[in-house]
Structure formats: C-alpha cells, structure tokens
C-alpha cells in the first residue's frame, strides 16, 4: 500500500484515504487476532511476549493510520545512521593503545 502511494506521488490527504480504505481493516483484524492469541497463552513465553510487545506498540501504529504524513518505513533514519557510522572501522584503529593493532 505504501509503495502504491509513493509510486503514485500521493500527498498526505490521499495517502491517508488509501490507508483508511486498505490498511485500517487489515490492522483491526490483526489486533483482534493478537488479542485472541494472547488470551490463550500463559505469561512469560516468547509468543506471549511478542503479542504483548505488539499490543503495547499499537498506539503508535494507530497514529500512523490517522496521519498521512507519517511514513511506514524508517529507511531514511537507517540511512542516516549508516552514514554516521561509516568510517568507524577506520577510527577504531586510532583508538587502540600503542603497541596493539
């Protein structure tokens, strides 16, 4: 859906309308299923923890569904972090105490 919006050059209002039509029903079904699964699991297991995490982040997902400006991915952020981290191997050589390589 986001790819469709990006390739179509949709603005925030049109992107929001597309999300409302396509993503909101899917996310509502997903939340219902997460709650159903979680209710069947004892606490402390990995799947229970995963459900708890997803449900704990749900308000952030809802914000994405309500705001056409918010992007669904964080590629721009990851790219910035990667760029900031480039060269760290070269700098590591200067951080080594003398006599070590």
N, C-alpha and C positions, 0 to 999 in steps of 0.2 A: 504494500500500500504506500509506504513512504517512497519507494523507488518510483512508483507511478506519479506521485505528487512532485517529486524532484524533477523527473524527466519531463513532466507536463508544465514545469515552471509555475506551479500553483503558488499563489500568495497565501498568507496566513488564514484568511477567511475561507478560501476554497479548500485548503488543507484541512481545516477544522471540520468543514462539512463532509469531506471524504472520510475523515476519522469517525465522525458521528455515525455515518452510514455503514462503514465497514468494520472498524476496529471496536467500537463500543459493544456491539452484540457479542463479538468473539471474546472480549475481555470479561464481560459479565458471565458468560458461560464458564470461562476459565476460573474465575473467582468462586463460582458455585461449586465447581468440581474440586478445587483446592480445599474448600471448607469441608466438603463431603469426605474427601480422603483423610484430612487431618483428624476428623472426628472418629475415625476408625483406628487410629494409631495410638499406641502408648507414647507418652512423652519420652524424649531423650534419644530416640532413634534418628538416623540420618535423614530418612524421608520426612519424619515429623519436623525435624529442624529445618529442612528445606521448605516445607509448607509454611512453617512459622515465619521464616525469613521472607518468603514471597508475599505473604499476607501482611507482614509488617512494613513492606515497601509499597503497599497498594495505594496509599495516598499520593505517592509520587507518580505512580502510573496514571491515576485519575487526573492529576494536574496536566500531564501530557495529553490526555484525552479531551481536556477542556480548553487547551491553549494551542492554537495553530502555529504559533511562533516557535514553540519548543520542538527541537529536533529529536527524533527517536534514537539516534546513534550518537556516540561520542568520539567519532573518528577525528574531528578537529582537535579535541582535547588530547587524544592519544598521540596525534601527530606533533602537537606542541611539546608534549612530554618527551617524545622520542628525540625531537630536535634538541631539546635542552640537555638530554642525556648523551648526545653524540659527542664523542671525543673523551668520554670518561675513562676509556681504557688508556688513552694516551696520558691523561692526567694522573692515572694511578701509578705510573712509573715514577713520577716526581714525588709521590707521597711515600715511597719506600725509603726506609732508613738506608744510609750509606752502607755500602758493602753487600747489599742484597740486590737481587734482580728479580 
